[in-house]
Amino acid sequence: MDKLIGKRDYLQFLNPRNELYRERGMKANPPPREEAIRLMSQNPNLIRRPLLIKGGTILFGFDETAWTDALDG
């Protein structure tokens, strides 16, 4: 997970619709990077999806226009 996130903002990878995210109040009190990565590794549903990675581009959620542009470009 750490390799996937790289130098990007790890908070972008957290799924705000996930029960664990809401239970822990991660919006108001986000976990440190290391803890967030550990939690996402242990709870894959905590990762925002769908996730598209192409080159240096990462898209979260489904936006048809953005996905088309990323896949065509």
Protein Blocks (a to p, Z undefined) as FASTA:
>chain_A
ZZmnmmacfklmpcfkbmklmmnommmmccdfklmmmmmmmmmmlpccddddehjbcced
jdfklmmmmmmZZ
